[in-house]
């Protein structure tokens, strides 16, 4: 099962890859219900229609898995806890630096957290934003716990 202890115990590279994969799945437009339910173009030849129907069925399965992941009955709460504690929360050293000079800390965070940064914090924040967009109230409840 995916819980905070499991995520904390992962090697850093594996954690980053997992978090990025989940974020990309949440952002994938083909895993959204509106795509799977959209009307097919009229006059589509049968082989293409069949291939598109199979693709839509797979996308629907992926969407359902994401919905289960983001529900309070799935791993949503442990995943949110793991991402917040491992990626987003300030370390004792960062907290000390922030308390000593908040403006300097904010400037260093701006550089570290640029849009293309591969550092853990922006990746974790990005996943939380994706989860909030797709998961709504269940993700909010997990964040408030």
N, C-alpha and C positions, 0 to 999 in steps of 0.2 A: 504494500500500500504506500501511496505517496503521502508522507507526513513531514512535518518540519524537521524531525531528526534525520530522516532519510535524505532530505535535500541538503541539510547542513553537512552530512557525512560524505556527500559526493565530491569528487575532484572538481576544482573550480572550472576547468574547461568544459566538463560534462554538464555542470549546472548552467553555464552560459549558453551552451548549445540547446539544452532542454528549454530554457526560458525563451530563447529566440524562436525556437520551433513553435512553442505554444502561442507566442505573440503573432507569428506569421499565420498560423492556422486561424486565429481569431480575426485577423485582418483579411483573410482570403475571401473575396466577394463570391466565389463559387460555393462556399460553405454556408451561405446565407439562405434562409427559406425562400426569399423572394426570387432567387435565381432558380431554385429547384421547382418552384411553382409557376414560373413564367410560361406563357403560351409559346408553343413551338411555331416557327415561321411557316406560313401556309406554302404548300407546294414543295415541301422538302422531300427529296427522294427517300424511299423506304430504308435503304442501308444507312444513310446519314441520320434519319429519324431514329432508327434503332440504336445507333451508336450514341446519339445525344440522350436518348432515354436511359441507357445504361450509365452514362456519365452523370446524369441527374440523380439517378438512384444512389450512386456512390457518394455524391455530394450530400444527399439527404442523410445518409448514414453518418458522414463526418459531422454534419450539423447537429444531429441528435447526440453524438458523442460529446461535442463541445457544450451543448446545453446541459447534459448530465454532469460534465466536469464543473460547470459554473453554478450548479445548484447546491444548496446547503446540504443536500443528501449525498452529494458527491465529494470529491476532494477539494472543493473550493476553499473552505476555511483553512485546512492545513496548508494549501498552496499559498494562500494570501499570507498566512503567518510566516511561512518559510521565506517568501520573497521579501517581506517587510523586515524580518529580523536579519536575514543574510545580506540583502542588497541595499535597502533603503535607510535603515536606522544608522545613525552616526556611531562610529566607533568611539571608545573613550578618548583616543588621541584627537580625533576630529572634533569632538565636543570641547575638549580643552583648547584646541586651536580657535574654535568658534567663539568661546567665551573670552579668550585673550584679545582677539581682533576680528570681530564679525565681518567687517568690510573686506579685509584681506582674504578671509575664508570664502566669502561669497565670490570674490573675483577668481580664486583658484578653482572653485566649483564650476563656474561658468566655462572655464577653459576645459576642465575635465569632462563636463557633461554636454559638450557640443552635440549637434544632431547626428554626427557620424561616429561618435565615441563608442569604443568597444569596451569601456570600463563597466564594471558590474552595476553601479548605481543607475545610470541612465537606462540600461537594459532592463533592470528590475522595475523602474518607474514606468517604462514603456509597456511592460507586460501588465502592470496594474491598470494602466489607462485602457489598454485593450480589453482587459477583463471587465472593467467598469462599463465600457461601451456595450459589450455583448451580454454581460451577466446581470447588470442592473442591481436590483434590491438585494439579491443574495450576496453579491460581492460587497456591497456597501455594509450589509450586516456583518460579514466576516471581517471587514476592516474595523468596524466599531467594537468588535468583541475584545 
